Structure formats: structure tokens, C-alpha cells
Amino acid sequence: MGHVMNWAVKNKTTVNLLKKCFAFHRLNVSHDLLPPVMLNVGRVAVAKLLGVYLRHDLNFSQHVESIVATCNQRLHLLAQLKKQGLGISVTDSVFKAIVLNEISYALPVFF
């Protein structure tokens, strides 16, 4: 953690120590091994990092559920646009922009 604090000072930024930190580590790690600045950092089961939900056990089910919910909302919007009589080329472009983009974002994470 010391290198993070040094980097923050060097780059004239601050580190919010009140926020929780998400880290993959063994559950049996003693608090004696942690630097003093990290003693108040709590563990979380799920964290959202760059739009991707990460679980402590590397299970992506919550991320997939989030994407499905978002895509359902956007597909409803697409259906409403189609009801208004927009052409296929417009709806195809909208699909690629708001639905396909959501599905394909962070796809390499799963592999």
C-alpha cells in the first residue's frame, strides 16, 4: 500500500481510505501481515470495476444478470422505435449502438 500512497503524493492525488478495497487473497491471511494503513479496509464479496462485476470466487453470474437486464430495457426501447415506423437501417444501427455494444463489452474477461 505504501507504493500506492507514494504514487498518489507524487501525482498530487489523494487516496480515499474510507472506501472498501476489493482484493483476491486467501481467507486465512492474518491482519499482522497487512500494512497499518490497510487495517480499516474491509472485504467485499462483489465489486464493480470498469463496468464488470467481479466476485471473490470469480463467478460472473451477477455481471451476466446485469447485462441481461440492461439489454432487456434497451430492446424495449428498440421495439418502441420500431413501432414508430423507423426503417430497418435505423433500427439496425440503434441495435448495434446500444444493445450489441453492451453485450460485447468486456467479453474477453470471460475467457
C-alpha positions as CSV (number, residue, x, y, z in Angstrom):
1,M,0.0,0.0,0.0
2,G,3.0,2.2,0.6
3,H,3.8,2.4,-3.1
4,V,0.2,3.5,-3.8
5,M,0.4,6.2,-1.3
6,N,3.8,7.4,-2.7
7,W,2.3,7.4,-6.2
8,A,-0.7,9.4,-5.0
9,V,1.6,12.1,-3.4
10,K,3.9,12.2,-6.4
11,N,0.9,12.7,-8.8
12,K,-0.9,15.2,-6.4
13,T,-3.9,13.0,-5.8
14,T,-5.4,11.5,-2.7
15,V,-6.4,8.0,-1.7
16,N,-9.8,7.6,0.0
17,L,-9.0,5.2,2.8
18,L,-12.7,5.1,3.9
19,K,-13.7,3.2,0.8
20,K,-13.6,-0.6,0.7
21,C,-11.0,-2.4,-1.3
22,F,-11.6,-5.5,-3.4
23,A,-8.8,-7.9,-3.4
24,F,-8.4,-11.6,-4.1
25,H,-6.4,-13.2,-1.4
26,R,-6.6,-16.2,0.9
27,L,-9.1,-16.0,3.7
28,N,-6.6,-17.2,6.3
29,V,-4.3,-14.2,5.9
30,S,-3.5,-12.6,9.3
31,H,-4.0,-8.9,9.8
32,D,-0.5,-8.8,11.2
33,L,0.8,-9.2,7.6
34,L,-1.2,-6.1,6.3
35,P,0.3,-2.6,6.4
36,P,-1.3,-0.4,9.1
37,V,-3.0,1.8,6.5
38,M,-5.0,-1.2,5.3
39,L,-6.3,-2.4,8.6
40,N,-9.5,-0.4,8.2
41,V,-10.1,-1.6,4.6
42,G,-13.0,-4.1,4.5
43,R,-13.6,-7.0,2.3
44,V,-16.4,-7.1,-0.2
45,A,-17.9,-10.1,-2.0
46,V,-18.7,-8.3,-5.2
47,A,-17.1,-5.2,-6.8
48,K,-17.8,-3.3,-10.0
49,L,-14.6,-2.4,-11.8
50,L,-14.8,-0.7,-15.2
51,G,-18.4,-1.9,-15.7
52,V,-17.7,-5.5,-14.9
53,Y,-18.9,-7.2,-11.7
54,L,-16.2,-9.3,-10.1
55,R,-16.9,-11.7,-7.3
56,H,-14.4,-13.1,-4.9
57,D,-14.8,-16.6,-6.3
58,L,-14.5,-15.3,-10.0
59,N,-18.2,-16.1,-10.7
60,F,-19.6,-13.8,-13.3
61,S,-23.3,-14.6,-12.8
62,Q,-24.1,-11.2,-11.3
63,H,-22.4,-9.5,-14.3
64,V,-24.4,-11.6,-16.8
65,E,-27.7,-10.8,-14.9
66,S,-26.8,-7.1,-15.1
67,I,-26.2,-7.2,-18.8
68,V,-29.4,-9.2,-19.5
69,A,-31.4,-6.6,-17.5
70,T,-29.8,-3.7,-19.4
71,C,-30.3,-5.3,-22.8
72,N,-34.0,-6.1,-22.0
73,Q,-34.5,-2.4,-21.3
74,R,-32.7,-1.4,-24.5
75,L,-34.6,-3.9,-26.6
76,H,-37.8,-2.5,-25.3
77,L,-36.7,0.9,-26.5
78,L,-35.8,-0.6,-29.8
79,A,-39.3,-2.1,-30.1
80,Q,-40.8,1.3,-29.3
81,L,-38.7,2.9,-32.1
82,K,-39.8,0.2,-34.5
83,K,-43.5,0.8,-33.6
84,Q,-42.9,4.5,-34.6
85,G,-42.1,3.3,-38.1
86,L,-38.4,3.8,-38.3
87,G,-36.7,1.9,-41.2
88,I,-34.6,-1.2,-40.8
89,S,-31.4,0.5,-41.4
90,V,-32.0,2.9,-38.5
91,T,-33.1,0.2,-36.1
92,D,-30.2,-1.9,-37.1
93,S,-27.8,1.0,-36.3
94,V,-29.5,1.6,-33.0
95,F,-29.3,-2.1,-32.1
96,K,-25.6,-2.1,-32.8
97,A,-25.0,1.0,-30.8
98,I,-27.0,0.3,-27.7
99,V,-27.5,-3.5,-27.5
100,L,-24.6,-5.2,-29.2
101,N,-22.2,-2.8,-27.7
102,E,-23.4,-3.7,-24.2
103,I,-23.2,-7.5,-24.9
104,S,-19.7,-7.4,-26.4
105,Y,-18.2,-5.0,-23.7
106,A,-15.6,-6.9,-21.6
107,L,-16.3,-10.2,-23.4
108,P,-12.7,-11.2,-23.2
109,V,-12.9,-11.2,-19.4
110,F,-14.9,-14.5,-19.6
111,F,-12.2,-16.2,-21.5
